[in-house]
Amino acid sequence: MTLKACKKEEKMDRGFQKKFKFEGSINVLTQMMVDPAAKEKRGGAKNLPLRRGEILDVIQFTNKEQILCRNSQRRYGYVPRAVMLPL
């Protein structure tokens, strides 16, 4: 990874921590897949856009309805638990 890419990732991580008031280091708990039968959704203010069959990194299990995830473009947001499948 180049120095420029590394700094960009660090900047995105700091922005995530500020936006979601997340304290501590960002650790991936597990990976989950978006249900291929789920409806694709556009992202919102704090919601992650959903694409069928996409693999997401789980950062935090926030409550019974949502999970805080990161996609392959290092974007962060909430995803409904109902559309997530374990790998």
N, C-alpha and C positions, 0 to 999 in steps of 0.2 A: 504494500500500500504506500502511495506517495505521501509526502508530508502535507501537500495541499488537501488530499482526500481525508487524511487523518484529522486535520484541523476543522474541515467541514463537518465531519461526524461529531467531533467534540462540540462544535457550535450548535448542531441540531439537538444533541443530548442536553445541553444547558437550556436551550429553548423549551424542550419538553419538561424538564424539571421545574422551570419557572411557570409554565402554562398550567401544569397539572398539580403544582405544589407538592412535587415528589421529592422526598428527602432521602439521602443515602445514595449508594451506587446502584446502577441499573443492571440487574441480573435477570437473565432469561430463565424462567422456571421450567417451561416446557414449550413444545411446539404443537399447534393444533391447526386443523384444516377447516376452511369455510365449507359448509355443506354444498356439494355440487347441485343440489335441488333448490337451494335457497335463492331468493330474489336478489339481484344485484342492487346495491344502494350507493348513492353518492354520499360522500362524507359531509359532515356538518362542522360546526365550530369545534367540538371535541370528539366527534365520531369519525371513525376510520372508514374510508370507502371500502365496500365489499365487492370482491370478485369471486365467482364460483371456483372452488377448488384451490384457492390461494392458501399457501402455508404461512401462518403468522406466528411470531414469537410472543409468548405470553409473559408479560412483565409482572402483572399483579391480578389476583382474583379479587375484584373490588366488592362485589355483592352478588346476590342471587341472580340478578338480571344481566350484569355486564362484566366484561373482562377488559383490562387495559392491555393492549397489544401493540406490536410494532410490525410493519410490513417490510417487504424486501427493499423498498426505497427509503428505509429508516424513518418513516412517518409514524407517528404515535396517535392513538385514539382508542375510544371505547368501542367494543363490539358486543352485540347481544349474545348471551350464552346459548340461546336457542338455535343459532345457526352454526355453532362450533362443533366439530367432531374430533375426538382424540386420534392421534396417529398410531 
